[in-house]
């Protein structure tokens, strides 16, 4: 069939681990937006959900750090973090070797990637799945972009990777949903944790909604580090999702800067009709 749903969302571990520390009204709006996204996702009747995420040294480290990786397994395990801390029960997440292989073969026509037959999901994937697939009933295809340590792939390559995914999906018979997940400005595991650059976030989200590749790619890692922290490198996941959109426009359903979550919690979708 092709692409049937495309969106982005935040994956900060505080969303589940520290929910009671958020302003109740803000938290309520976040949960309402996640619920709205979940309903829209299932209304699209996808055969699989592709999650473009930024992994946090759970599976990849400096001794083996691919720029792009796609999972190819019948199931995955997660969360790798302590379940009591993250407040997400450990579970076996369904996958699909067949669907993953089709996506990998298609993407390889335009983009060099690694593939993984084993993958332990951290909060970067498990927080979105906790809210979007609570029944654990949808096959997941995990995708990782190195947003952790240099050398990181240039932004234009992340966008091109998204374009390659779209071409591959459009040639597949299955109905495919895609969600990109990351932070925008955040400074995890530093004395500045909890800082949120709201102005920078809103500017980036505006560019994402317009899906003007020239504006989206007009960031340097050096300036991103200053304005958005080391967590800001995760804009690559949103940019790849915009590449999947291939010119489609987006809409932000929720943006709530919540210091207890250490990020501006975001839910957005793209109109792919």
C-alpha positions in Angstrom: 0.0 0.0 0.0 2.4 2.7 1.2 2.7 5.2 4.0 -0.5 5.6 6.0 0.6 7.7 9.0 3.5 9.9 9.9 4.2 11.8 13.1 6.8 12.7 15.7 6.8 12.6 19.5 9.0 13.1 22.5 10.6 10.2 24.4 12.0 11.7 27.5 12.1 9.1 30.3 10.6 11.6 32.8 7.3 11.4 30.9 6.7 8.1 32.6 9.2 8.1 35.4 8.4 11.5 36.9 4.9 12.2 35.7 3.7 13.4 39.1 6.3 16.2 39.0 4.8 17.9 36.0 2.2 20.7 36.2 -1.1 18.7 36.1 -2.6 20.8 33.4 0.5 20.5 31.1 0.7 16.8 31.8 -3.0 16.4 30.9 -2.5 18.1 27.6 0.4 15.8 26.8 -1.6 12.7 27.6 -4.5 14.0 25.6 -2.2 14.5 22.6 -0.6 11.1 23.0 -4.1 9.6 23.1 -5.1 11.6 20.0 -2.0 10.3 18.2 -2.7 6.7 19.2 -6.3 7.0 17.9 -5.1 8.5 14.6 -2.4 5.8 14.3 -4.8 2.9 14.7 -7.4 4.6 12.5 -4.8 4.4 9.7 -4.8 0.5 10.1 -1.1 0.0 9.6 0.4 -3.4 9.3 3.6 -2.2 11.0 5.0 0.8 12.8 8.4 2.1 12.0 10.0 4.0 14.9 12.9 6.4 14.0 14.7 6.9 17.3 17.9 8.0 18.9 19.4 5.2 21.0 21.3 6.0 24.2 24.3 3.6 24.3 22.0 0.6 25.1 23.1 -1.4 22.1 25.6 0.7 20.2 28.8 2.2 21.5 32.0 3.8 20.1 33.4 0.4 19.2 30.5 -0.1 16.8 28.4 3.0 16.1 26.4 2.9 12.8 25.0 6.2 11.4 21.8 4.4 10.6 20.5 1.0 11.7 17.3 -0.9 11.1 16.0 -3.8 13.2 15.2 -7.1 11.5 13.8 -9.5 14.1 10.5 -11.2 15.0 10.6 -9.7 18.5 12.5 -7.2 20.7 12.9 -6.8 24.4 12.4 -3.6 26.4 12.9 -1.5 28.3 16.5 -2.1 29.0 16.3 0.3 32.0 14.9 -0.7 35.3 11.2 -1.1 34.8 10.3 0.2 38.3 12.2 3.4 37.6 10.9 4.0 34.1 7.4 2.8 35.2 7.1 0.7 32.0 6.7 -3.0 32.4 9.3 -5.2 30.6 7.8 -6.9 27.6 8.5 -8.7 24.4 7.7 -6.3 21.6 6.5 -7.9 18.3 8.5 -7.3 15.1 8.4 -8.7 11.6 11.5 -10.0 9.8 9.6 -10.0 6.5 8.5 -6.4 6.7 11.9 -5.3 8.0 13.7 -7.0 5.2 11.5 -5.3 2.6 12.2 -1.9 4.1 16.0 -2.6 4.5 16.3 -3.9 0.9 14.5 -0.8 -0.4 16.4 1.7 1.7 19.7 0.2 0.7 19.1 1.3 -2.9 19.7 4.9 -1.8 21.3 4.8 1.7 23.9 2.7 3.4 22.6 1.2 6.6 23.3 -1.5 9.2 20.8 -4.0 10.3 20.3 -5.8 13.7 18.7 -9.1 14.4 18.9 -8.4 18.2 17.9 -5.1 19.8 17.0 -4.2 23.4 14.8 -1.1 23.4 15.6 1.7 25.8 13.3 4.6 26.7 13.8 6.2 23.3 11.5 3.6 21.8 9.6 2.3 24.9 8.2 5.6 26.1 6.4 6.2 22.7 5.3 2.6 22.5 3.9 2.8 26.1 1.6 5.5 24.9 1.0 4.6 21.3 0.8 0.8 21.3 -0.3 -0.1 24.9 -1.8 -3.4 23.8 1.5 -4.5 22.2 -0.4 -5.6 19.2 1.4 -3.9 16.3 4.7 -5.1 14.7 7.5 -2.6 15.3 10.4 -1.9 13.0 13.0 0.0 15.0 15.3 2.5 13.3 18.3 4.2 15.0 20.1 7.3 14.0 23.4 8.1 15.8 22.6 11.3 17.7 25.0 10.5 20.5 28.6 11.0 19.5 30.6 12.4 16.6 31.1 11.9 13.9 27.4 12.1 13.4 25.7 11.9 10.0 25.2 15.4 8.4 21.6 16.6 8.6 21.1 16.4 4.8 22.0 12.7 5.0 19.3 12.2 7.7 16.8 13.9 5.4 17.9 11.8 2.4 17.6 8.7 4.6 14.0 9.7 5.2 13.5 10.1 1.5 15.0 6.6 0.9 12.6 5.2 3.5 9.6 6.8 1.8 10.6 5.3 -1.6 11.0 1.9 0.0 7.7 2.1 1.8 5.9 3.2 -1.4 7.0 0.0 -3.1 5.9 -2.2 -0.2 2.4 -4.0 -0.3 2.0 -3.4 3.5 0.4 -0.4 5.1 3.2 1.4 7.0 3.1 4.0 9.8 6.2 6.0 10.8 6.9 7.9 14.0 10.1 9.9 14.6 11.0 10.3 18.3 13.5 12.4 20.1 14.0 15.5 22.1 14.5 19.0 20.8 16.4 21.2 23.2 17.6 19.3 26.2 20.7 18.8 28.3 20.4 15.3 29.7 22.8 14.1 32.5 24.4 17.5 33.0 24.0 20.2 35.6 21.7 22.0 33.0 19.3 19.1 32.9 15.8 20.6 33.0 16.7 23.6 30.9 14.5 24.0 27.8 15.1 26.6 25.1 11.5 27.2 24.2 12.3 29.8 21.5 14.7 27.5 19.7 12.2 24.6 20.0 9.4 26.6 18.5 11.5 27.8 15.7 12.6 24.3 14.8 9.0 22.9 15.0 7.9 25.7 12.7 10.5 24.7 10.2 9.4 21.0 10.6 5.8 21.9 9.9 6.7 23.8 6.8 9.0 20.9 5.7 11.2 23.3 3.8 14.4 21.2 3.6 16.6 24.2 3.2 15.4 25.7 6.5 15.4 22.4 8.3 19.0 21.6 7.3 20.3 25.1 8.1 21.7 24.0 11.5 25.2 23.2 12.5 26.1 20.8 15.3 28.1 23.5 16.9 25.3 25.9 17.1 22.8 23.2 18.0 25.0 22.3 21.0 24.9 25.9 22.2 21.2 26.5 21.6 19.8 23.0 22.2 22.3 21.1 24.2 23.8 17.7 23.4 20.3 16.4 23.3 19.5 18.8 20.5 21.4 16.5 18.2 18.2 14.4 18.1 16.7 16.8 15.7 18.0 14.2 13.2 15.0 11.9 14.0 12.5 14.7 13.3 14.4 15.6 10.1 14.4 12.0 8.9 10.6 11.9 9.5 10.3 15.1 7.5 12.2 13.4 4.7 9.7 10.5 4.9 7.0 13.2 4.4 8.7 14.2 1.2 7.3 17.7 1.2 4.2 17.1 3.3 3.2 19.8 5.8 3.0 19.1 9.5 1.0 20.3 12.5 2.1 20.4 16.1 -0.7 19.0 18.3 1.2 19.6 21.6 4.3 21.4 22.8 4.7 21.6 26.5 8.0 22.7 28.0 8.1 20.6 31.2 11.4 20.9 33.2 10.6 17.8 35.2 10.7 15.9 31.9 13.8 17.8 30.9 12.4 18.5 27.4 9.7 20.3 25.5 7.3 17.5 25.2 6.0 17.4 21.6 3.4 15.6 19.6 3.1 16.4 15.9 1.8 14.8 12.7 2.2 15.3 8.9 -0.6 15.4 6.4 0.5 12.8 3.9 -2.8 12.7 1.9 
